[in-house]
Amino acid sequence: MISIRNLTFSHGNRKIFDNISLDIMPHKITAIMGPSGTGKTTLLKLIGGQIKPDSGTILIDQENVHALSRSKLFTLRKKMGMLFQSGALLTDMSVYDNIAFPIREHTKLPESMIRTLVLMKLNAVGLRGARNLMPSELSGGMARRVAMARALALDPNMIMYDEPFTGQDPISLGVLVKLIQTLNQTLGLTSIVVSHDVQETAEIADYIYLLSEGKIAGQGTPEELSHSESAWVQQFMQAKADGPVPFHYPANDFTTDLLANN
């Protein structure tokens, strides 16, 4: 569904992506993982056309995202749902109106039909009974689920999840993991999950790309990565404190450092 070829992107003097290529297969859950600061969220912004690469192409259903006119880009975005890391609910609107907002903005459906759609989306995430609550009245897990329902509002073909598991308690985390997997299978979605939560992501991902220092450091199914011969991949997947990414920040010899001022 998405073909990324020879993608290079820099922020100032820092190269975020250095000539990377990857594919997102339809109706699958693809995970983009790696340490903090490796550009995982930036990749979602590039796919959505919010920012442009220095070079390379991103094709979605054979359409070059960054060659589209503004109107055609907006049309393409209607096929995408986005779950932001913070949830990004509109704080002055109820749960119901948060879900209804994109439908009202992009369609001319009557309110009676909008109500039916909103209740369907909320029921899918288990929060139909919370429709009259305000975002300030929601727990963190509930807010993330409302944001998920909003991402589904326009019946997209694809959903991008930006760190969906961050800051969740074990029960909420389990609910989110199940929801992502169930919705993907039931609705035939194509899902991209950006995360550094290894256990939860590996549980549901069909394929994983590991990013590090602007390159793809590893890729494969969760099973393939668990048997990877790469020391870096093993350190990341098993959460080892020391390895190719050292525990100690580079410094002079400890003894020399201690005696330097004596």
N, C-alpha and C positions, 0 to 999 in steps of 0.2 A: 504493500500500500504506500509506503514511503521509501524512497531511494535517495540516500545521501551520498554524494560522490565528491571526493577531493576537497572537503570542506576545510577552509582556513578562516580563522577569526581571531582578531587581536583586540585587546582593550588597552589603549595607550601603548606602552612598550611591551606589554605582556601578551604573549601568544597563548590564547585559550585553547584553540584547536589547531593542530598542525597537520593538514592534509589527511583528514580521516574520512573513511567511507563505511557506511553501515546500512542495513536494510531493516525495516519494520514490516513484519509479515501480517497479512490481514487475519482478523479474528483470533489473534494471539495476544498474550500479555508479554510485552518486551520490557525488560528492566534496564535502566541506565544507572549504573552504580559507580561509586568511587569515593575517595576521601572528600572532605569539605573543600570547596574552592577549586574544584576541577572543571567547573563549567556545566554541570548537569542541568541546572535551571536555565542557563544561557542557551543550551541546545533546544529546550522547549520554546524559548522566545524566537529562535531562528526558524524552527519548524512553523510557528504561528505567524511568521512574517513581521514580528514586532521590530526586529533588527535585521540588518543585512550582513551577509558574510563578506570577507575580503575577497574570497574566491571560492569556486566550487558551486555545486547545484544541490537543491533540495526539491525533489519531485514528489508530489502527492497526487495519486491517481493520474500520473503522467503529466501533471501541470507543474510548471516551474514556479514555485512560490514567489520568488523575488523578481520574476519578470511579469507578474500580473499587474493589471491596472488596479487602482484603489477599489473600485466597485467589484471587480472580480475577486480580489483578495477577501473582501467582506463576505461575498457569497461563499467562498471556500471555507471561511471561518465558521459559517453556520453549520458546517459538517463536523466541527470540532467542539468538544466539551473540554473545559479546563477546571481542574480542582486546584485552587491556589494553596500554597503552603499555609497561609494564615486563615484560609477559608474565605476571606474578603467578602463577608456578607454586608449588605447595606444596613447600617446600624439603625436608621430611622424607619425601616420597614419591617413589618412582621415576617415571620417565616413564610406565610402564604404569599405575601407580596414579593418577597425575594425570588420565589420560584416563578411567579407570574410575570415578573418584570421582563425577562428576555422574550417571552411569548408575546406580550403586549407590544414590545418594541419591534419585533420582526415579523409579526403576522397581523391579520385583520380578523382574527377569530372573535366570535361573540363571547361575552363574559361567562355565559353558561358553559361553553365548551372549554374555556380556559380553566374554569373551576374543576371540571372533570379531569383535565390533564394534570393540574397541580396536585390534586388529591391522589392521582395514580402515581406520580413521581414520589410524593411523600410516603405513600404506602409501600413503595418499592424499597425505601430505606428505613422503614419501620417507624416513621414519625408523623403519620397522618394526624394523630391526636395532638400534636404540638403545633399545628398550623397557626394558631392565634398568638403564640409566644413571640416575644421580641428577641433579637440576638443576644442581648444582655442577660436574658433569662436562661440561656442554653449552657450546658456543660461543654467542655472542649470537644468531646466525642460527638455530641449532638450537633454542634455547629459544623463539624467536618461532614457529617452525614447530610445536613441541610445543603451544604455547598455541593455535595455530590448530586443531590436531587436537582439542584439548579443547573449543574453541568449536563444533566440529562434532559433538560426542559425542551430543547428543540430537536430531540431524537437524533443526536449526532452519530456519525459512523465511527468516530474515534474519540477517545477521552485521554487527556494527559493529566497525570496525577503528580503534583509537585510535593514531594516529601509528605505523603498522606499519613504516615505513622508517627511523625514527630510529636512528642509531648503527650502521647495518649496513655491512659492507664491500661492494664492488661486486658480488661473486658472490652473497652472501647477499641483497642487495637485488634482484638480477635474479631469483633464485629466488622471493622473496616476491611480486614483481610478477606473475610467471607463475602462481604458485599462486592468487592472488586472482582473476585473470582466468579461469583454467581451472576452478577450483571453482565460480565463479559460473555459468559456462556449462554445465558438466556436471551440476550439481545443481539448476539453475534457481533459484538464490538471489537474494535482494535484498540488495545490499551497500551499506553506508555507510562511506566511507573518509574519516577526518579526518586531514588532513596539511597541511604547508606545503612538502612536496617537490614542486615544480611538475612537473618533467620526468617523474618516475615516475608520478605520479598522473594527469597529463593523458594518458599513454600508454594507460591502461586505463579511464578514466572515460567513461561515456556522457553524463554531465551534471555540471556543476560550479556550486556556489554559492560566491561569495567574500564573506566577512564582514569588516566593518570598522566600528568605533565603533558597535556595536549594530544596524547596518543591513546589508541585502544590497547590497553595493557593485557586484556584477556577477553575472550568471548566464548559462548557455548551454552548448553543447557546447564541447569544447576548441577546435574549429575556429572557432566563433563568437567565443570569448573572445580568440583570437589576433588577430582583426581588429577588436576592440572599439575604439571611438573614445574610450573613457574613459582619460585619462592615468593614473589610479590603477591601473586594471586592467592596462594595459600595463607599468607599473612593476613590479607584483607578478609578472605572468606571465613577464616577461623579466629579473627580478632586477636591475633598475637601481638603482644606489646612490643616485641623486638623482632627485627628481621631486616629485609632490604630497606624498609623505612625505620631508621634506628630510633631507639628510645631516647638517646641523648642528642641534643642539638649540637652541631659541630662546635668544638671548643679546644683550647690548648690542653695539654696533659694536666690532669688534676693536681698532681704533686707540684708541678712547676707553677701552676696557678696559685696554689696555697702559699708557696714560698716567695712569690714574686715581690711582695712588699716587705719581706723580712731582711 
